[in-house]
Amino acid sequence: MLKIEGSLFKLYLFYRYGEIVLLGIKRIYEKASITDGKRILVDGLWPRGVRRSTSNIDIWLKDIAPSEELRKWFNHEPSRWDEFKKRYTAELRNNTAMKNLQNRSAIEDITLIYAAKDSRRNNAVVIASLLKKSGGRKIHKDEISKMVAEDLEKELQTA
């Protein structure tokens, strides 16, 4: 697994079933990219100030969000992060939406979209860590460089 970080965007690359599969994490207020794949909102509440018609969200998985009780308890306080991760992981253990997301992430590129201000402590980070644990094989950084160059070239051609 390779992790690439830039601004608030994180990208994880995996080999699954002989293909490279991308898993990204991005704040909803960041610009959509052609490398995002399926953009999946993982918050239970629709983000403030974002129109559904212009959000570029492919799927809104409300059912994967933390319970209202857990969300209110956490309140994005850094001191509660470790306990939040444990409680939220326990909630996701028997979550049907999480199982469906694991299946989807094995066959297509996805970007988990969230609205929280803290890019290191939010539910999308917990979901991504669980998805990363579900598989993947390291790939050589030369392959990544080639992929990134090809994606940038495509993006420049469409601009």
N, C-alpha and C positions, 0 to 999 in steps of 0.2 A: 504494500500500500504506500502511496506517495501522497503527501499533503502539501498543497500549495496555498499560501495565504496572500491576499492582497486587499487592502482596505478592510472591509468587513466581510469579504467573500472568502469562503474556504472551499477547496475542491479536493476531493479524494478520488483517486484513480485505482481501479481494481481490474484484475483479470478474472472474469467469471465465464465459465463455459467457453473458453478460448477467445473471448472478445474483451476489449477494454470497456468497462462500464464506469461512468462518471457519477459521483455523488457530490453535490454542492450544497452549501449553506449560504443563504443570502438574505439580507434584510429587504423587506418589501419596497422600501424607499429607494433602493439601488436600481439602476437601469437594467432591464432584461438584456440577455445576451443570447446569441445563437448557440452558445455552448451550454446553456442551461438545461436543455432537454425538457422534460415535463416539469413545470413549476408547480409545486405542491405547497399550499398554505397549510401550516400545521398548528395554527392558533385557533382557539375556540371562539374568539370574538373577531369580527372584521376590523382591520386596522383603521385607525382614525385618519380622516383626510384622504382616503384612497377610494377612488371610484371603481366599482366592480367592472365597469365597461372598459377601463383603461389600465387595469391592474396586471394584465398578462398572466393571470393565474389560470392554470389548466384544471386543477382540482383543489377543492377546499375540503380537507380532511378534518372536520370539526371533532370527530369521534376519537382522534388520536391526541387531542390536546389534554393537558392536565385537568383534573377535576376542578370545579370552581372552588371547592374548599382548599385544595392544594395550591392553586394559583393565588388565591387571596392570602393564604398563610405565607407563601414564599415572598410575595410582594417585591421581587427582584432585589432582595437584600443579600449582598455578597456573603454575609456571615451564615446564611441559611442554605447556601448553595449545595454543600455536601449532603445535607439531609434531604434537600429537594431531589437531588439525583437519585438517592436511594428510594424515596417514596414514589417518585415518578416512574422509575424502572419497575417497581412492583406493580404499579397501575398498568403498565404496558405489557406485562408478562402474559396476561390472558386477553389482551385487546385484539379483537378481530381486525380492526383497521391497521394495526401494526403488522400483523401477519400478512395482510394483503400488500402493505407497503414493502415488506421484505421480499415478497414474490416479485413485485414490480421492479424493485431496485436490482434484482438479479438479471433482468432482461432488457432494461432500458435506462438511459441517462435520466437522472432526476436532480432537481435542486429543491431543497427544503427551504421554504420561505417563512420568515417570522417577522414580527413587528417590534420586538423588544429593543431597547436602546443598547443593552449590554450584549455585545457580540460573542462573548465567551461564556455567559451564564444565562442560557435560555433553553426552552424545551427542544428546539431544533438540534442543539448540541447533544443533548441526551439521546435523541432519536438517532442521530448520525452515528454516535458511538456504538449503539446497539446494532445498527446496520453494518458497521465496519466489522464487528465481531462475527457477523454471520458468514463471512467468507472473504476471499480475495488473496491474490498472490502478488508479490512485489514485481514491478516492471522496471526496466532499465531507464534511466533518466534521458538517454538519447532518444528513446521512443517518445517520451513525453515532449521533448523539445520539437521533434518532428510534427507531432500532433498539434501543438500549440501554434507552430509556424503555419501549418495548413489552415487551422481555424482562423488565424488572423488574416491570412490571405483571402479566405472566403468572405470574412467580415468586411474587409476593405473593398472587395469587388461589389458587394451589395450596397455599400455606402454611397 
